[in-house]
Amino acid sequence: MLSRFLGLHCRELARNWIPTVGMWGTVGTMGLVWATEWWLILDCVPYINGKFKMDD
């Protein structure tokens, strides 16, 4: 449906920007993990979840 409104030029531009947007998204996500308490975010990752257990 969206392709009906966007022309060929806009689709080519979007295709060219996909790697850039993906890289900035990755950098932004890593920056968010770095700026916040990383163990709160990485607690959702299954492999890392059991690695850093808190001793209560």
N, C-alpha and C positions, 0 to 999 in steps of 0.2 A: 504494500500500500504506500509505503514511504517512497518507493522508487517512482511512483507516478508523479510525485511533486518535485522530486529532485532530478535535475538533468544529468547528463553524462559527465559534465565538467565537475559537478559537486561530488559525484560518486568517485571520480578519479582523485579528487582532492582528499576525500575521506580515506581512500585506500592508501594514499601516500602518507597520511598522518597517523595511521594505526601503529607503526613501530614507535613513533615519538610519544604518543599518548600512553602506550604500554610501558615505555621506559620511565616516564614521569610518574605514572601510577605506581610502579614498583619503588621508585625513589621516595615518593610520598608515603607509601605504606611502611617502608623501612624507617623513614624519619619519624613516623608516628610511634612505631615500636621503640625506637631509640629514646624519644622524648617522654614517653610514658613509662610506667612500671612494666618492663618487658615480660615479667613472669605472669602477669595477669592476662596478657594477650596470648603468649605462647602456651598457656595452660590449655587452650582449645585445640592445639595441634596434637594429634594422637601419639606420635613418636616421642615428642619432647615432654608430653604430659607426665609420664612416669619417671622421667630423668631427674627432675628437680622437685623432690618431695620435701615438704616442710616437716621438721620434727617438732611436733606439738607436745 
